Amino acid sequence: MPLTLTITIPDEHAPRALRTACRSTGHLPETCPNPQDCIGDFVTRRTSEEISRDERQEAEEAAAAAAVPLDTSEWTVQLGG
């Protein structure tokens, strides 16, 4: 099921949002070819990064929960000398 978002950035925040989006793609707001696309791409990229990070965290937690602890009660350690 697709999720459609509409983002409205108030006028007083638009320059900051555009500056952040443009810098993330390596250009300046003054040379931005399409401000709306630039901000949209930034939001899409950041959302994707957050989802991936969350999924990695969930996978790490599941792996940690499934790990069988080592029984070291029969281990011996001898230090050389």
Phi, psi and omega per residue, in radians:
M1 nan 2.072 3.127
P2 -1.207 2.626 3.095
L3 -2.017 2.141 -3.135
T4 -1.852 2.256 3.128
L5 -2.072 2.506 2.991
T6 -2.086 2.144 -3.112
I7 -1.907 2.172 3.061
T8 -2.013 2.037 3.123
I9 -1.826 2.114 -3.134
P10 -1.014 2.621 -3.101
D11 -0.898 -0.684 -3.076
E12 -1.239 -0.306 3.121
H13 -1.797 -0.230 -3.066
A14 -0.996 -0.774 -3.141
P15 -1.068 -0.681 3.137
R16 -1.192 -0.735 3.126
A17 -1.104 -0.769 3.139
L18 -1.143 -0.726 3.121
R19 -1.039 -0.792 -3.136
T20 -1.124 -0.799 -3.138
A21 -1.116 -0.787 -3.120
C22 -1.124 -0.789 -3.138
R23 -1.080 -0.579 -3.124
S24 -1.193 -0.364 3.119
T25 -1.864 0.081 3.003
G26 1.575 0.319 3.048
H27 -2.349 3.070 -3.115
L28 -1.780 2.683 3.119
P29 -0.977 -0.586 -3.112
E30 -1.142 -0.412 -3.117
T31 -1.946 0.224 -3.089
C32 -1.165 2.165 -3.119
P33 -1.227 -0.554 -3.126
N34 -2.701 1.659 -3.070
P35 -0.953 -0.735 -3.126
Q36 -1.130 -0.761 3.105
D37 -1.136 -0.667 -3.117
C38 -1.099 -0.831 3.123
I39 -1.170 -0.715 3.100
G40 -1.058 -0.761 3.105
D41 -1.115 -0.688 3.128
F42 -1.096 -0.827 -3.126
V43 -1.103 -0.730 3.120
T44 -1.085 -0.804 -3.127
R45 -1.106 -0.809 -3.124
R46 -1.143 -0.671 3.096
T47 -1.100 -0.772 3.107
S48 -1.053 -0.740 3.115
E49 -1.095 -0.735 3.140
E50 -1.142 -0.742 3.121
I51 -1.098 -0.798 3.132
S52 -1.077 -0.753 3.129
R53 -1.095 -0.737 3.126
D54 -1.113 -0.730 3.129
E55 -1.164 -0.670 3.073
R56 -1.099 -0.736 3.121
Q57 -1.081 -0.772 3.114
E58 -1.079 -0.723 3.131
A59 -1.136 -0.718 3.099
E60 -1.104 -0.743 3.133
E61 -1.131 -0.708 3.122
A62 -1.155 -0.721 3.124
A63 -1.135 -0.708 3.128
A64 -1.131 -0.686 -3.139
A65 -1.200 -0.528 -3.109
A66 -1.512 -0.228 -3.098
A67 -1.184 2.363 3.111
V68 -1.574 2.162 3.137
P69 -1.119 2.540 3.093
L70 -1.352 2.387 3.041
D71 -1.570 1.832 -3.094
T72 -1.743 0.203 -3.075
S73 -1.130 -0.403 -3.134
E74 -1.803 0.106 3.132
W75 -1.323 2.586 3.010
T76 -2.231 2.604 -3.136
V77 -2.208 2.244 3.067
Q78 -2.138 2.200 3.117
L79 -1.595 2.298 -3.101
G80 -1.209 2.836 3.090
G81 2.966 nan nan
